[in-house]
Each structure stands twice: as structure tokens, then as C-alpha cells.
Amino acid sequence: MYFVYVLRSEVDGRLYKGLTQDIENRLREHNSGKMKSTKGYIPWVLVYQEKIETRVEARKREKYLKSGVGREFLKKYLNT
């Protein structure tokens, strides 16, 4: 089981999209400063998640959320 997730930085509101098998641990990693790409924007809050069966499908969904159409979807979903 995989999770595709979206985090929002409480510093500037930027979104980060990713995938993991352990969403709680991954959020802790982002907020502890272990992740170079998110370190400067701590704290992060989980704002969206989807449970997906396979890594291949999770990766496809993550790529979608990072695309222009996916960003528009998130904008409407998150009302930002």
C-alpha cells in the first residue's frame, strides 16, 4: 500500500507532493529537516492524501499532481 500526499508549508504556503508507504514517518522526516528539498520551509502540514495499491500507480498519480492539470485539481480541492 502506498500513499500519494501533499504537504503545505506554514511558512509560505507552498505545496510539496510525494509518495511513501509510511505517511506519518514521512511527515516527521520532512518536519525534522532531514529532507534537503523541504528543510527551509518547515513546518509542513499534511493537506491531501490518497491510498494507492501499487508503487507504479502511486508514481503515476504523483506525476499527475505535479503536472499543470494536477496543480489545478489541487487548487480547486484545497481552495487556494
C-alpha positions as CSV (number, residue, x, y, z in Angstrom):
1,M,0.0,0.0,0.0
2,Y,1.3,3.4,-1.0
3,F,0.2,7.0,-0.2
4,V,0.5,9.9,-2.5
5,Y,0.5,13.0,-0.4
6,V,0.6,16.8,-0.5
7,L,2.1,18.9,2.2
8,R,1.7,22.7,2.7
9,S,4.4,24.8,4.2
10,E,3.2,27.0,7.1
11,V,6.0,29.4,6.2
12,D,4.9,30.5,2.8
13,G,2.0,28.2,1.7
14,R,4.0,26.3,-1.0
15,L,2.9,22.7,-1.7
16,Y,5.1,19.6,-1.8
17,K,3.9,16.4,-3.5
18,G,5.4,13.0,-2.8
19,L,4.7,9.3,-2.3
20,T,5.5,6.9,0.6
21,Q,4.5,3.7,2.3
22,D,4.5,5.3,5.8
23,I,2.9,8.7,5.7
24,E,3.3,9.5,9.4
25,N,7.0,8.8,9.4
26,R,7.5,10.7,6.1
27,L,5.8,13.8,7.6
28,R,8.1,13.5,10.6
29,E,11.1,13.3,8.3
30,H,10.0,16.4,6.4
31,N,9.5,18.4,9.6
32,S,12.8,17.2,11.2
33,G,14.8,18.8,8.5
34,K,16.1,15.5,7.0
35,M,14.8,16.3,3.5
36,K,17.0,18.9,1.7
37,S,14.2,20.0,-0.6
38,T,11.8,20.8,2.2
39,K,14.2,21.8,5.0
40,G,13.9,25.6,4.5
41,Y,10.1,25.6,4.7
42,I,9.4,23.8,8.0
43,P,6.8,23.3,9.4
44,W,4.8,21.2,7.0
45,V,1.2,20.1,7.3
46,L,-0.5,17.2,5.5
47,V,-3.3,18.7,3.4
48,Y,-4.1,15.8,1.0
49,Q,-3.5,12.1,0.7
50,E,-4.6,9.2,-1.4
51,K,-4.2,5.5,-0.7
52,I,-3.0,3.5,-3.8
53,E,-2.3,-0.2,-4.2
54,T,0.9,-0.3,-6.3
55,R,4.0,1.8,-6.5
56,V,3.6,2.2,-10.3
57,E,0.1,3.6,-9.9
58,A,1.2,5.8,-7.0
59,R,4.1,7.2,-9.1
60,K,1.6,8.0,-12.0
61,R,-0.7,9.8,-9.6
62,E,2.2,11.8,-8.1
63,K,3.3,12.8,-11.6
64,Y,-0.2,13.9,-12.3
65,L,-0.4,16.0,-9.2
66,K,2.9,17.7,-10.2
67,S,1.5,18.5,-13.7
68,G,-0.4,21.6,-14.7
69,V,-3.7,19.8,-14.7
70,G,-2.9,18.2,-11.3
71,R,-1.9,21.6,-9.8
72,E,-5.3,23.0,-11.0
73,F,-7.1,20.0,-9.4
74,L,-5.3,20.6,-6.1
75,K,-6.0,24.3,-6.3
76,K,-9.8,23.6,-6.5
77,Y,-9.7,20.8,-4.0
78,L,-7.7,22.8,-1.4
79,N,-9.5,26.1,-2.2
80,T,-6.2,28.0,-2.6
